[in-house]
Amino acid sequence: MATVTYTFAGISNPSSTHLAKPGAQGDLPPANGALTADAEATSPQYTALATSDESRASAEDMFSHALWEFHWLITVDRATVTRIDISCEGWGFADSADGWRLYIRNNTTPAWELLGQIANDGEVTLAGAITANISDYITAGGLIYVLAEQVGLQQCDVWSTVEVDMTSCQLTYTPASTFVMAQVNG
């Protein structure tokens, strides 16, 4: 087995590989596994998402649940993937409720499936793993979709906010066999 980890290190706007989108949705999580139509993160936001360094990328909204949507373009054959590990360090807060949730998109159903949740406003790392039906979570084009969504809504002064310090997607996979042909001198 081998592993490969994807982060936003070195990613800038516009990105042709991994994508991050700050936004908001009225549903918790978005219905039918819907993806947002929000704009791509800025280059400074990608820098904030790249490492665990207390430099956070923020998404906020006055009327809906603030969220970050992440798209990971994988570089290994999805048929060889045996495990998907998602990790997201951040926090969420609002007037009505503090906390946030981490989801992965099942592209077959389609629906957002909960990986982890926390009900406080302190920074934590939410993480979860997929170990069965892996191809349900990786599109034929090699994309994995992840969502970090704040659980509360604004009621007075504090907007719905989710701030992410770092996020990553690690795959465990079976590498292709290496065949070495030896020349026989005779």
N, C-alpha and C positions, 0 to 999 in steps of 0.2 A: 504494500500500500504506500501511497505517497500523498502529500498534501500540498495545496496551493492556497494562498491567502490574498484576497483582493481588498484594497483600501482605496482611499481617494488621494493618496500621496502621489504627487506629480500630475494630477488631473487639473485641467483649467477649462474655462468656458471659451468656445464650445467644445464638448467632449464627444468623441466618437466611440468611446468604450463604456465607461461607467458614467452614470447620470444621477444627479441629486436634484430634487425639486422641492423647494419650500412651498407650502400652500395651506389650504383649509378645505374641509368638507363638513357638511351638515350631519352626515351619518357617522356612527361610531361602530364599526369601521365603515368605509364606503360600501354601499350596497352592491351586490353582484360582483365583487372583486374589481370594481371600477378603478381605473387609473385616473389620476388627475390631469387636467389640461394646463396646469400651472407652468410657469417659465422655469428654465434651467437655473441652477445656482450660479452665482457669480464666481469669478476666480478667487476672490478673498474668502468666500464661503467654502469653496473646495479646500482651501488651505486650512481653514478652521476645522474641517471634518477629517483631515488627514491623520492627525496624531492626538494622543491623549496628553494635552498640554494646557488645559483649562481655557483654551481659546475656543469658544463655542459659536456655532452657526445657529441663528435664531429664526424661527418661523412663528408668526403671531397673527391672530385674526380677532376682529371685534365681535363677529356674529356666529362663527362656526368653530369646529375643533381644529386647532393648528396642527400641522403635520409636516413631516419630511418623508418624501418618497424616494427610495433608492433603487436604481437599476444596475445590476452587476452583469457585465458581459463576460462569460467564462471562456477560457481558452483550452479546456479539455473536452473530450467527447462526453456528452451527457450520459451516454450508455455505460461509461466506466465509473461514474460517480456513485459512491456508496453512502455518503453522509454529507449533509450541508449544515454548517455551524454559523449562526448569525449572532453578532455581538454589537451592541449599541450603547455607548456611554452618554448619558445626558440626564435631563430632567424636564418635567412639565408642571405648569402651574396656571391657575385662573381663579377668579372669584368663587365660582361654584364648586370647584373640586381641584385638588392638586393630584398630580400623578400622570402617568402615561403608559401606553401599551405598545408592544412590538409585535408586528404581524409579518407573515410571509404569504405571498399569493399562490394559491392552488389554481393553476391555469386550467385544470380539467373541470372543476365544479362550476364556474369560477367563483372563488370566495377568498377573503382574507382570513387566514387561520392564526389564532393567537399563539405567540411564542413565549411571551412573558408580560407581566404587568406589575406596577408598583403604585401605591396610593400615598405618595408623599412628595414634597417639593425639593428634596435634597438630591444631589447628583448620585446616580447609581448606574451600574452596567446591567442592562437586560440582555439575556441571551437565551437561545433556544436552538434545538437541533432537529433535523429531519433525517430519519434513518430508514424510511420505507416509502415505496412508491415515488422514488426520487424524480422520475421523469414528469410527474404531475407538477413539479415546482420549477422546472427548467423548460423554457419554451424551445421549440424546434430550432429557433435562431440562437439559442444559448443564453437567454436572459433569465435572471432571477430577480423578482420584484419584492422589496421589503418596505414596510411602512412603520414609522414611529409617529404615534398620534396622541395628542393631549386629551385627557378624559373630560375636562370641564369646559364650561362656556363663560364668557364675560357676563357679569351681572351688575357690577358697579364700575370700579376703576381699573381692574386688572384684566387685560386682554388674555384670551386663551393663547398660551405660549408653550412651545416645545423647543428646547435648546439641546443641540447635539455636539458633543466634544469630539467623538470619534466613532466610526462604525466600520465593521469589517464582515467579510463573507469568506469563510474557509471551507474548502472542499476536500474531502478524502476520496481518493479514486484509485483504481487499479491501472497502473501505467501499462502502455502497450509493451508487448514483449519485444526484446531486442534480439535480433537474430544476427549473429556474426558468422560470416562465411570465411572459412579458412582455405587458402590455396594449397593444394596438394601438389608438390613437385614429384614427378616420378620419372 
